[in-house]
Amino acid sequence: MARKSKKSANYLSARTIRRTAKENRRITRQFEQKLNRKHVAPSEYATVMKDPANVLEVEDLKTYFFTDAGTVKAVDGVSFEVPRGKTIGLVGESGCGKSVTSLSIMQLLQRPQGQIVSGAIRLTQDHGQAVDITKMPIHAMEKIRGKDVSMIFQEPMTSLNPVFKIGSQLDEVIGLHNPDMDKDAVKKRTIEMLELVSIANSGAVYDMYPHQLSGGMRQRVMIAIALACSPKVIIADEPTTALDVTIQAQILDILRRLKDQINSSIVLITHDLGVIAEMADEVVVMYAGRIVEKGTVEEIFKHPSHPYTLGLMASKPVVSRHVERLYSIPGNVPNPIEMPDYCYFRDRCDRAFEPCYGEYPPMISLSPTHKVACYCYQQPADKKE
Amino acid sequence: MAKHTTSHPSQTTPPSQELLSVSHLKTYFPIKSGVLQRVTGYVKAVDDISFKLYPGQTMSLVGESGCGKTTAGRTILRLTPKSAGEVVFEGKDIYKLDAQELRALRPQMQLIFQDPYSSLSPRMPVGEIIAEAPRQHHIVPKEQFDTYIDKIMKDCGLQPYHRDRYPHEFSGGQRQRICIARALALNPKFIVCDEPVSALDVSIQAQIINLLMDLQAQYNLTYLFISHDLSVVEHISDLIGVMYLGDLVERGTKKEVFARPLHPYTQALFSAIPVPDPDYKMNRIILEGSIPSPANPPAGCKFHTRCRYCMEICKQQVPPSYEVEPGHVVNCHLYEGSPVVDDLTGSDDMEVQLAREKLAAAEDRAAGAAAARGQLSVDDIVSENLSEEARTDSQEAVLDRSSEWMKEREQQLERMQADRRQAEPAAAGAAPAGDESAEAPASPEK
């Protein structure tokens, strides 16, 4: 019985799927044509930063995946700013759109299904200029990726190419973005970079293959590759999740030191609140493709406001804080294909009350920097009637 | 479960008698090389570990990856052959049993694997995955079999209609529940949990940890919990063993090890735990380099290459086990002068007492808490955290501040809610209902 009803709810006929697929192809073709254009005048994607102190501004970013089962709104209206020299922490459970946000910034989405539908990603350039990554064609992005914005990937075990030596993988980045450097200069710079990330015998590591290194060493190499061209923004997507705590401490130490050394900003993506508390200046909490709360690290950890943030903090055991029983957030994340039109967290929330049954809550400011998307904090005066 | 175990006299174990005792256990894997596959050396995955476990206790093994935690767990279950030492389970050395006796003992000791995505057969329905082993071992009579499986599934938070579904239809957390049900269905006394939560999300982790602790209270289970997540370990365990390169470098009760880590490696490991509090500035001890190869470990104390307090003696002599406090044993030359324990002497009293305390606590909990547990909300948990006494000074201050803030915020919320009720007297009934109907979901319905 129960099985049958489940099937009917999720059942899609072949005809529906064909129709969706055809429609999706039509939509994605338009996006693809725009991205594949050559000889685009730089003026088309030139823009100015809203605040010159920021290096990266993400505004109302919407990244959708057009799948045969329906459109997945992986990132749905995300806005945040990365000031120069600061670290922004993106927190949330798996599937909440953290990684898709970062891949959108790098323009590394799984195409053609994944497309930036609307919004703006402004990245600062020299001489007060800026570019909008969402409007950039692929060939223009290639010049920026790795040079002005670069990424440290989650799994050091799989993101290095096993058939190339460490040295040649690092040389590639440096050589590509500095065409006027000769081979010896590139190699010298590579060895410098390896020393910078505290690899002891950098000359020998230059000639090694990835499998000869341990996990911590590989992650250092990844950091060296990401930092090779002194990027303005470094996106670190769960840089320490696959590593042990003692190695994690080493890697975080290197990241913090190098960030100041080359004066760049970090977007740190992780689900470990401990790492965020230690590294970040500002925190963005995401849930089901939207930002539910953002603020400075003190505000988020001292005055967590959104019920989801509170639940996330209570469900993580903390050393030297004893609880009889861990809190766990009831229920599941809603289906990403058919997102409800009310607050996504309502069905799991223990504070839900009547406004929550209306439309998705707006961002409510608790302080100039602290914003939360929850009706609990709406002042009765400005409540809509 | 009666059929097979009746032949063995020690069926019920009083809390004063140990369930498991491991002494000088070693597991070496041969390294073969050349055309003739000659043995050229050994990887010393587990190198001399000893501990005792009493019924109802949880012992955790912590350490970096590659330190031999998993191999230790598997060797204790006789899934990997040992090289030396002995494992005594309920008075029987499991390495001296023949195949038939071992088969009879198997249901008593079970294993929960790390990755719920690869440890369930994709071709078997969930009911069959859980029922296969109890059917083979004749755990319950045939006519009660279906109700028994339903009960086990219910205890693990699964619904009876899940029996016909396949593993791919479940999320990671649900799959881990299936793995737990599979282990529990054999009515075991001892379960090795090999990183059961490290592949799960934070909120799912909490559900699984709660489930494991509930089942322990309900079935009086004994866990050997293998993990590298120290905050989880601190929450769930009674005893802690810290492993480094195959050695058990420190062992003791949770309170002692966390309050006063003695071994320099334990100190470094604990200082590396990130604390979710921006004000918490700790003196982090960053270990240089990485873990040496277990095929060629350093001479003397294995940790001396990375140790802050390395002395001349550390490079030459393997440190013996010093019992610094009763039940708190450390392998380090720094504590020379403390009594040396060769085997497992001396530490008994402390552990027996701990086991009794835990048993009493479990009974108390079972008596009264079931009803109250159903109504926990976030705020309760947060305030519960805050009212707890045992914590360090620096955190005390931070927590005090945030508890003040919580009160403030609660008052503010109450005021807002009162305003709202005044504004809309008709809808007022619905408002508080939402606040109070919260439930902690992981508790299996009884």
Boltz contact constraints between the chains, C-beta under 6 A:
constraints:
  - contact:
      token1: [A, 2]
      token2: [B, 161]
      max_distance: 6.0
  - contact:
      token1: [A, 93]
      token2: [B, 201]
      max_distance: 6.0
  - contact:
      token1: [A, 94]
      token2: [B, 201]
      max_distance: 6.0
  - contact:
      token1: [A, 214]
      token2: [B, 290]
      max_distance: 6.0
  - contact:
      token1: [A, 216]
      token2: [B, 290]
      max_distance: 6.0
  - contact:
      token1: [A, 244]
      token2: [B, 64]
      max_distance: 6.0
  - contact:
      token1: [A, 244]
      token2: [B, 65]
      max_distance: 6.0
  - contact:
      token1: [A, 245]
      token2: [B, 272]
      max_distance: 6.0
  - contact:
      token1: [A, 246]
      token2: [B, 272]
      max_distance: 6.0
  - contact:
      token1: [A, 246]
      token2: [B, 287]
      max_distance: 6.0
  - contact:
      token1: [A, 249]
      token2: [B, 272]
      max_distance: 6.0
  - contact:
      token1: [A, 249]
      token2: [B, 284]
      max_distance: 6.0
  - contact:
      token1: [A, 249]
      token2: [B, 286]
      max_distance: 6.0
  - contact:
      token1: [A, 250]
      token2: [B, 286]
      max_distance: 6.0
  - contact:
      token1: [A, 253]
      token2: [B, 286]
      max_distance: 6.0
  - contact:
      token1: [A, 271]
      token2: [B, 202]
      max_distance: 6.0
  - contact:
      token1: [A, 273]
      token2: [B, 276]
      max_distance: 6.0
  - contact:
      token1: [A, 274]
      token2: [B, 274]
      max_distance: 6.0
  - contact:
      token1: [A, 274]
      token2: [B, 275]
      max_distance: 6.0
  - contact:
      token1: [A, 274]
      token2: [B, 276]
      max_distance: 6.0
  - contact:
      token1: [A, 275]
      token2: [B, 274]
      max_distance: 6.0
  - contact:
      token1: [A, 277]
      token2: [B, 276]
      max_distance: 6.0
  - contact:
      token1: [A, 277]
      token2: [B, 277]
      max_distance: 6.0
  - contact:
      token1: [A, 277]
      token2: [B, 278]
      max_distance: 6.0
  - contact:
      token1: [A, 278]
      token2: [B, 274]
      max_distance: 6.0
  - contact:
      token1: [A, 297]
      token2: [B, 278]
      max_distance: 6.0
  - contact:
      token1: [A, 298]
      token2: [B, 278]
      max_distance: 6.0
  - contact:
      token1: [A, 301]
      token2: [B, 277]
      max_distance: 6.0
  - contact:
      token1: [A, 301]
      token2: [B, 278]
      max_distance: 6.0
  - contact:
      token1: [A, 302]
      token2: [B, 402]
      max_distance: 6.0
  - contact:
      token1: [A, 303]
      token2: [B, 405]
      max_distance: 6.0
  - contact:
      token1: [A, 310]
      token2: [B, 378]
      max_distance: 6.0
  - contact:
      token1: [A, 311]
      token2: [B, 378]
      max_distance: 6.0
  - contact:
      token1: [A, 314]
      token2: [B, 378]
      max_distance: 6.0
  - contact:
      token1: [A, 314]
      token2: [B, 381]
      max_distance: 6.0
  - contact:
      token1: [A, 315]
      token2: [B, 202]
      max_distance: 6.0
  - contact:
      token1: [A, 315]
      token2: [B, 203]
      max_distance: 6.0
  - contact:
      token1: [A, 315]
      token2: [B, 206]
      max_distance: 6.0
  - contact:
      token1: [A, 316]
      token2: [B, 202]
      max_distance: 6.0
  - contact:
      token1: [A, 317]
      token2: [B, 231]
      max_distance: 6.0
  - contact:
      token1: [A, 317]
      token2: [B, 232]
      max_distance: 6.0
  - contact:
      token1: [A, 317]
      token2: [B, 235]
      max_distance: 6.0
  - contact:
      token1: [A, 318]
      token2: [B, 231]
      max_distance: 6.0
  - contact:
      token1: [A, 319]
      token2: [B, 231]
      max_distance: 6.0
  - contact:
      token1: [A, 319]
      token2: [B, 234]
      max_distance: 6.0
  - contact:
      token1: [A, 319]
      token2: [B, 273]
      max_distance: 6.0
  - contact:
      token1: [A, 320]
      token2: [B, 391]
      max_distance: 6.0
  - contact:
      token1: [A, 320]
      token2: [B, 392]
      max_distance: 6.0
  - contact:
      token1: [A, 321]
      token2: [B, 385]
      max_distance: 6.0
  - contact:
      token1: [A, 321]
      token2: [B, 391]
      max_distance: 6.0
  - contact:
      token1: [A, 322]
      token2: [B, 388]
      max_distance: 6.0
  - contact:
      token1: [A, 322]
      token2: [B, 390]
      max_distance: 6.0
  - contact:
      token1: [A, 323]
      token2: [B, 385]
      max_distance: 6.0
  - contact:
      token1: [A, 325]
      token2: [B, 210]
      max_distance: 6.0
  - contact:
      token1: [A, 326]
      token2: [B, 206]
      max_distance: 6.0
  - contact:
      token1: [A, 326]
      token2: [B, 209]
      max_distance: 6.0
  - contact:
      token1: [A, 326]
      token2: [B, 210]
      max_distance: 6.0
  - contact:
      token1: [A, 327]
      token2: [B, 381]
      max_distance: 6.0
  - contact:
      token1: [A, 328]
      token2: [B, 203]
      max_distance: 6.0
  - contact:
      token1: [A, 328]
      token2: [B, 206]
      max_distance: 6.0
  - contact:
      token1: [A, 328]
      token2: [B, 207]
      max_distance: 6.0
  - contact:
      token1: [A, 328]
      token2: [B, 442]
      max_distance: 6.0
  - contact:
      token1: [A, 329]
      token2: [B, 203]
      max_distance: 6.0
  - contact:
      token1: [A, 330]
      token2: [B, 441]
      max_distance: 6.0
  - contact:
      token1: [A, 350]
      token2: [B, 377]
      max_distance: 6.0
  - contact:
      token1: [A, 350]
      token2: [B, 438]
      max_distance: 6.0
  - contact:
      token1: [A, 351]
      token2: [B, 435]
      max_distance: 6.0
  - contact:
      token1: [A, 352]
      token2: [B, 434]
      max_distance: 6.0
  - contact:
      token1: [A, 353]
      token2: [B, 431]
      max_distance: 6.0
  - contact:
      token1: [A, 353]
      token2: [B, 434]
      max_distance: 6.0
  - contact:
      token1: [A, 354]
      token2: [B, 427]
      max_distance: 6.0
  - contact:
      token1: [A, 354]
      token2: [B, 430]
      max_distance: 6.0
  - contact:
      token1: [A, 380]
      token2: [B, 419]
      max_distance: 6.0
